[in-house]
Amino acid sequence: MTLSVIIPVYNETRTLKSLVEKVIQVNIEKEIIIVNDGSTDGTKEVLEDLKKDYPELVIIHHERNAGKGAAVRTGIHKATGSVLIIQDADLEYDPNDYHACITPILRGECKVVYGSRILNKKNAYSHLSFYIGGKMVTLFTNLLFRSKLTDAPTCYKTFDRKLIQSLEFQGNKFDWEPEITAILLRSGYKITEVPISYYPRPISEGKHIRWKDGLQAIWVLIKFRFKKIKKV
């Protein structure tokens, strides 16, 4: 089993090196695919240095910033592992949780696992608005698709690689996440959740998501509840 770790990166010089080293240290056979989404803060130079130390890294550069969804899509297309997980380039999520995320898929229990921050009662949250926003997105997901998720907008989305490569999502920014969730649920796939750790960072430290992204997520969920989709 090889795990494909997809890391979309945009202006993350402060945390990128530490994050990549944490990922490398996880005791799982893996390929690490980093997609630099048009960063302008020196991220490219950090990646060049990392490549010297860790030549096994797969690094892809977008000439211009296209958004997280576009970077994730680039990484997915490049992946060859049997299981695939999305990893943000900051230090909010702990790569040591990979084992928990991939185990249900390896056991054949499901093809999709979401790492839930809510299921781990020890987790803190950076700001009340982010917490409420995540709850609202999850609530709308459950109401529209009759699901029972606790943390729909989590970063740690884990997939059977062949399944995720067979799905066509169009969202180029944060909207890719509610879109892929909606497509999976409309297609009848079970999304298993496992508890994960979460170490939130404030906006002042470079958190990219904003309240408008939450509103967009709700709109995307409504749209895909009724839009005709190609089932796989």
C-alpha positions as CSV (number, residue, x, y, z in Angstrom):
1,M,0.0,0.0,0.0
2,T,1.3,3.4,-0.9
3,L,-0.3,6.6,0.4
4,S,-0.3,9.6,-1.9
5,V,-0.1,12.8,0.2
6,I,-1.3,15.8,-1.8
7,I,-0.1,19.2,-0.4
8,P,-1.5,22.3,-2.0
9,V,0.7,25.3,-1.1
10,Y,0.2,29.0,-1.4
11,N,2.5,31.4,0.5
12,E,3.4,29.1,3.3
13,T,7.1,29.8,3.9
14,R,6.6,30.0,7.7
15,T,5.4,26.4,8.1
16,L,6.2,24.5,4.9
17,K,9.5,23.0,5.8
18,S,8.3,21.8,9.2
19,L,5.2,20.4,7.8
20,V,6.9,18.4,5.0
21,E,9.4,17.0,7.5
22,K,6.5,15.9,9.7
23,V,4.9,14.1,6.7
24,I,8.2,12.4,5.8
25,Q,8.6,11.1,9.3
26,V,5.2,9.3,9.3
27,N,5.9,5.5,9.1
28,I,3.8,4.8,6.0
29,E,4.9,3.9,2.5
30,K,4.0,7.1,0.7
31,E,4.6,9.5,-2.2
32,I,4.5,13.2,-1.4
33,I,3.1,15.5,-4.1
34,I,3.5,19.2,-3.4
35,V,1.6,21.7,-5.7
36,N,2.9,25.3,-5.4
37,D,-0.1,27.3,-6.5
38,G,1.7,30.4,-7.7
39,S,3.2,31.5,-4.4
40,T,4.9,34.9,-4.3
41,D,6.5,34.8,-0.8
42,G,9.6,32.6,-1.4
43,T,7.8,29.3,-1.2
44,K,9.4,28.2,-4.5
45,E,12.9,28.7,-3.0
46,V,11.9,26.7,0.1
47,L,10.7,23.9,-2.1
48,E,13.9,23.9,-4.1
49,D,15.9,23.5,-0.8
50,L,13.6,20.7,0.3
51,K,14.1,18.9,-3.0
52,K,17.8,18.9,-2.4
53,D,17.4,17.2,1.0
54,Y,14.5,15.0,-0.1
55,P,14.8,14.1,-3.8
56,E,11.8,11.8,-3.6
57,L,9.5,14.7,-3.3
58,V,7.3,15.4,-6.3
59,I,7.0,19.1,-6.7
60,I,4.7,20.9,-9.2
61,H,4.5,24.6,-9.8
62,H,1.5,26.5,-11.0
63,E,2.6,29.6,-12.9
64,R,-0.2,31.6,-11.4
65,N,-2.4,31.2,-8.4
66,A,-5.5,29.2,-9.4
67,G,-6.9,28.2,-6.0
68,K,-6.8,25.3,-3.6
69,G,-9.2,23.2,-5.6
70,A,-7.1,23.6,-8.8
71,A,-3.9,22.6,-6.9
72,V,-5.6,19.6,-5.3
73,R,-6.9,18.5,-8.8
74,T,-3.3,18.8,-10.2
75,G,-2.0,16.6,-7.3
76,I,-4.8,14.0,-7.7
77,H,-4.0,13.6,-11.4
78,K,-0.4,13.0,-10.6
79,A,-1.0,10.5,-7.8
80,T,-0.2,6.8,-8.1
81,G,-0.8,5.4,-4.6
82,S,-3.6,3.1,-3.7
83,V,-5.0,5.6,-1.1
84,L,-4.8,9.4,-1.2
85,I,-5.1,12.1,1.4
86,I,-5.2,15.9,1.3
87,Q,-2.7,17.8,3.6
88,D,-2.7,21.6,4.1
89,A,0.7,23.2,4.2
90,D,0.3,24.8,7.6
91,L,0.6,23.0,10.9
92,E,-3.1,22.8,11.9
93,Y,-3.4,19.1,11.2
94,D,-1.1,16.3,12.5
95,P,0.2,13.9,9.9
96,N,0.4,11.2,12.6
97,D,-3.4,10.9,12.1
98,Y,-2.8,9.4,8.6
99,H,-3.0,5.9,10.2
100,A,-6.5,6.5,11.5
101,C,-7.6,8.0,8.2
102,I,-6.5,5.2,6.0
103,T,-7.3,2.2,8.1
104,P,-11.0,1.9,7.3
105,I,-10.2,2.1,3.6
106,L,-7.5,-0.6,3.9
107,R,-9.9,-2.8,5.7
108,G,-12.4,-2.5,2.9
109,E,-15.0,-0.8,5.1
110,C,-15.4,2.2,2.8
111,K,-13.7,4.2,0.0
112,V,-13.8,7.6,1.7
113,V,-12.8,8.8,5.2
114,Y,-13.0,12.3,6.6
115,G,-10.9,13.2,9.6
116,S,-13.3,14.9,12.1
117,R,-12.0,17.7,14.3
118,I,-15.4,17.6,16.2
119,L,-15.1,14.0,17.2
120,N,-11.9,14.8,19.2
121,K,-13.2,16.7,22.2
122,K,-9.7,17.9,23.1
123,N,-9.4,20.1,20.1
124,A,-9.5,23.9,20.3
125,Y,-10.7,26.4,17.7
126,S,-9.1,29.6,16.5
127,H,-12.2,31.8,16.3
128,L,-15.8,31.4,17.1
129,S,-16.8,32.4,13.5
130,F,-14.8,29.6,12.0
131,Y,-16.4,27.1,14.4
132,I,-19.9,28.3,13.6
133,G,-19.2,28.4,9.9
134,G,-18.0,24.8,9.9
135,K,-21.0,23.8,11.8
136,M,-23.3,25.5,9.4
137,V,-21.7,23.9,6.3
138,T,-22.0,20.5,8.0
139,L,-25.6,21.1,9.0
140,F,-26.6,22.1,5.4
141,T,-24.7,19.0,4.1
142,N,-26.7,16.7,6.4
143,L,-30.0,18.4,5.7
144,L,-29.6,18.3,1.9
145,F,-28.1,14.9,1.5
146,R,-29.5,13.0,4.6
147,S,-26.0,12.3,5.9
148,K,-24.7,12.3,9.4
149,L,-21.3,14.0,9.1
150,T,-19.8,16.0,12.0
151,D,-17.1,17.9,10.1
152,A,-17.8,18.3,6.4
153,P,-15.2,21.0,5.7
154,T,-12.3,19.2,7.3
155,C,-8.9,19.2,5.4
156,Y,-8.2,15.5,6.0
157,K,-10.2,14.0,3.2
158,T,-9.0,10.5,2.4
159,F,-10.0,8.5,-0.7
160,D,-9.5,5.3,-2.6
161,R,-7.2,6.8,-5.3
162,K,-9.0,5.2,-8.2
163,L,-12.3,6.5,-7.0
164,I,-11.2,10.2,-6.6
165,Q,-9.5,10.1,-10.0
166,S,-12.7,9.0,-11.5
167,L,-14.7,11.9,-10.1
168,E,-14.9,15.2,-12.0
169,F,-15.0,18.3,-9.8
170,Q,-14.8,21.8,-11.2
171,G,-14.3,24.0,-8.1
172,N,-10.9,25.8,-8.2
173,K,-10.9,27.4,-4.8
174,F,-12.3,26.2,-1.4
175,D,-15.5,25.3,-3.2
176,W,-14.0,22.0,-4.4
177,E,-14.6,20.6,-0.9
178,P,-18.5,20.9,-0.7
179,E,-18.6,19.9,-4.3
180,I,-16.7,16.7,-3.9
181,T,-18.7,15.9,-0.7
182,A,-22.0,16.5,-2.6
183,I,-20.9,14.3,-5.5
184,L,-19.9,11.5,-3.2
185,L,-23.1,11.5,-1.3
186,R,-25.3,11.9,-4.4
187,S,-23.4,8.9,-5.8
188,G,-24.2,6.8,-2.8
189,Y,-20.7,6.5,-1.2
190,K,-20.4,6.1,2.5
191,I,-18.2,8.7,4.2
192,T,-16.7,7.3,7.3
193,E,-15.4,9.8,10.0
194,V,-12.5,9.3,12.4
195,P,-11.4,11.7,15.2
196,I,-8.2,13.7,14.4
197,S,-6.2,16.4,16.2
198,Y,-6.4,20.0,15.3
199,Y,-4.1,22.9,16.1
200,P,-5.8,26.1,14.7
201,R,-3.9,29.2,13.6
202,P,-5.4,32.7,13.6
203,I,-5.9,34.9,10.5
204,S,-2.9,36.9,11.7
205,E,-0.7,33.9,11.0
206,G,-1.9,33.5,7.4
207,K,-5.1,31.5,7.6
208,H,-6.5,31.8,4.1
209,I,-10.2,30.9,4.4
210,R,-12.8,33.6,5.0
211,W,-16.5,33.9,5.9
212,K,-17.4,34.3,2.3
213,D,-16.0,30.8,1.6
214,G,-18.6,29.5,4.0
215,L,-21.5,31.1,2.2
216,Q,-20.1,29.9,-1.1
217,A,-19.9,26.3,0.3
218,I,-23.6,26.5,1.2
219,W,-24.5,27.7,-2.3
220,V,-22.4,24.9,-3.8
221,L,-24.2,22.3,-1.7
222,I,-27.6,23.6,-2.7
223,K,-26.6,23.6,-6.4
224,F,-25.3,20.1,-6.3
225,R,-28.3,18.7,-4.4
226,F,-30.4,19.3,-7.5
227,K,-27.8,19.3,-10.3
228,K,-27.6,16.3,-12.6
229,I,-24.3,14.5,-11.9
230,K,-22.5,11.7,-13.6
231,K,-22.5,8.8,-11.1
232,V,-19.5,6.4,-10.9
